[in-house]
Amino acid sequence: MASEEHTAVHWLFGDQLGPHFIDPGRGGPRRGAPLLMIESRAVFRRRRFHRAKAHLILSAMRHRAAELGDRVRYVKADTYREGLSQVARDGGVTVHHPTSHRALAFVKSLPSVRVLPARGFLVTHDEFKTWADGHGGAERLRQEDFYRWVRQTHELLMDADRPAGGRWNLDHDNRQPPPRGARVLDVPPPYRPNESDIDAEVRADLDRWSRDGDVAFVGEDAPRAFPATRREALAALRRFADHRLATFGAYEDAVLADDPTMSHSLLSSSLNLGLLDPAECVELAEERWRSGDAPLNSAEGFVRQIAGWREFVWHLYWYFGDRYRAGNVLRHHAPLPDWFTELSPEGTEANCLSHVLGQVRETGWTHHIPRLMILGSFALQRGWEPRAVTDWFHRSFVDGYDWVMVPNVVGMSQYADGGRMTTKPYTSGGAYIDRMSDFCRPCRYKPSVRVGEDACPFTAGYWNLLHRHRDRFEHNARMTQAVRGLDRLRDLDALLEQEAARED
C-alpha cells in the first residue's frame, strides 16, 4: 500500500498562489505532489464583496490553475466540503495553515487533512509566541518593539548590530504634507496589468451570478488594476522599486484628490494572495537603498510596512485568538448608514469622505491614511459598531482578509480593544486632514469650525468623541492634553447638541 507521504494531495487555498506554497522545503508538501484548488461559490455568498475583489480572487485562482496545468485538479463547487468530496484522496490531503480562524477550524475538523506550517510571512507562529511571551504577553505588545526584533533577526537595514543610519524609526521624515500646489506627485504611474481571456470569463461568470440573484456585490468592476499572476506581481514589484520607491517615504502619509496612488506600491493584494513573498519585497527595497537608488527613509518606511506592521497584524490575529474580533470597550453600537455600506459618495457633503468612498467604489482600494484617518476615524467618531466596521473593510477592499482587518480595525482604527494593540485612538479633527491633503479647500465644511452650518464633521466629531469617553481617555497619557482641551471650549454644549442631532 502506498504511504500517505507519497499519495497525499496538496490543497491550495485562493490566497496561497505563489511558488512558496508548493515548495517542499521546511515542512512543505512532498515534491511533485498532485495539487487541488477549490473554487467555492459559498465564499462569495457569505459576504457582499466588492465586485473588483471577487474578480481579482477568481482571476488569480484561475490563472494559477492554468499555469499549473495537469498537475492541479481545479474543482468548482458550492462549498469546500463538496469540492473535497469530488476528489479521490486515499493518501489524505495536506494544506498550509489557512489565513482565518474559520478556515483553520474547518480544515482541522477534517480527519483526512493534515495542516502544514503557515507560509507567506517572515516570522513563524512559534517564533512570535516566544517573542511575545517574553515581552509581557498580550497586554503589552507594541509594534515598534516587534519591528526592531524582526530587523535584527532578519538582518534588515542593519549595519552590524546597529540600525542603518543610526535610527530605527524614520517616521519623522515620512510625514510630509503633499507638495504645495501639486495636484499629483511627479512620479511614474504604478504597474497596471493587461486583462486576459480568463478575466473575460470571470467577468461573465460574475455577471451571471448577479443576474441569477445567487451572489450580490458592491462597487464597480472596472478593468483589473492589480496583479493576478506571479509574473504580474513581480513586474509590479520591480516597477515600484525602480521608479516609485525613492519618493515613497516622504509622502507616505500625504493625500491628493487627483492622485489616489501617490508613490504607494499597491503590492498588498499581491502579498495577501500569496503571489509575492515578503522577504523578496523587503530585500529588494534594501538593495535599492544600498545601491543609492532610494533614500533610507523610503526604504525604511516600506520595510516597516511589511516586516513591521504586516507581520505584527498577522501574528496578533492568531495570538489574541478568535474572541478578539468581538472587542467593543467603547460600547459603540450604532449601525453603518446605507450610503456608507453602498459606497455612495453622494451620501455625504464632506469632500474628503465623499472622494475616498468614490475611490473605494471604483477600485476597491485606497491607501492607509484615507483608510485610517478618514474612513476609520469617521466610523469611530460616529460610534459605529466595530464588528460591522470590520466586516465592511473586509468586504470592500481588494486586499481585505479576516486576518488583515480584525486587528487593523478592532485594534488600531476603532480602539475597540481598549489599547491592547495601540496606545491611543487614531482619530483627529479636520485640521489634520487639511494639513495632509487637498480635500478641505473646496469642501463646504471648514476644518477650523466645529459648530454651525460650516462645522467640519471631523472637527466636531473629534470633540464629541473625547467628551463621550472622557473618563477613559483622560487617564491615557497620550490623550490627557487633548481631553483637557474640552474645558476650553465655550461652545461645547452647542457642539454636543449639534452632534446628537447629526447622529439621529
HUFEN-V915555 format. One line per field, one symbol per residue. ss: DSSP state (h for helix, s for strand, l for the rest). psi: psi as a letter, one per 20 degrees, with the letter a starting at -180 (. if undefined). burial: + if it has 9 or more other C-alpha atoms within 8 Angstrom, else -. A space follows every 50 residues. Layout:
ss->???
psi->???
burial->???
This chain:
ss->lllhhhhlssssllllllhhhlllllllllllllsssssshhhhhhllls hhhhhhhhhhhhhhhhhhhhhssssssllhhhhhhlllllllssssllll hhhhhhhhllllssssllllllllhhhhhhhhhlllhhhlllhhhhhhhh hhhllllssllsshhhllllhhhhllllllllllllllllllllllhhhh hhhhhhhhhhhllllllslllllllllllhhhhhhhhhhhhhhhhhhlll lllllsllsllllllllhhhhhlllllhhhhhhhhhhhhhlllllhhhhh hhhhhhhhhhhhhhhhhhhhlhhhhhlllllllslllhhhhlllhhhlll hhhhhhhhhhhhhllllhhhhhhhhhhhhhhhlslhhhhhhhhhhhllll lhhhhhhhhhhhhllllllllllllllllhhhhhhhlllllllllsllll llllslhhhhhhhhhhhhlhhhhllllllhhhhhhhhhlllhhhhhhhhh hhhl
psi->pqqhhiipppporiklirhiijpiqmjarqpjqqqpppoohhhihhqnqp ghggggghggghggghhhcihqoopprgrgggghiipplhjapqpqorjq gghghghhiohippprqqrjqhprgggggggghikiahijpphgggghgg gghjlplqncjqqpiiqhokhhikkqrqppiphqqmqqrrpprpqahhgh gghgghgggghijhqqrqaqmrppiqqirgggghhggggghhihhhjggg khjqpphjmhhckqhkighhgiijhqphghghhhghghghijiqqhhggg hghghghfgggggghhghhhrhihhjplhilpjqqpqhhghjlohiiqio gggggghgggghikqqahghggifgggggghikqphhhgghggghiphjp rghghgghgggggikijjjhhqirpnrrahhghghjrkhhgjqhqphipi pahjpphggghghgggghkghghijohiiggghhhhiiohkgghghgghg hgh.
burial->---+-+++++++++++++--+-++---++---+++++++++--++--+++ +++++++++++++++------+++++++++-++-----+-++++++++-- +-++--++----++++-+-++------++--++--+++--+-+--+++-+ ++---+++----++-----+--++++++------+----+--+-+--+++ -++--+--++----+++++++--+-+++++-++++++-++++++++++++ +++++++-+++++++-+-++++++++++--++++++-++---+++-++++ ++++++++++++++++++-+---++-+++--+---+--+++-+++----+ +++++++++++++++++-++++++++++++++++++++++++++++++++ -+++++++++++++++++++++-++++++++-++-+++++--+-++++++ +--++++++++++++++-++--++-+--++--++-+--------++-++- ----
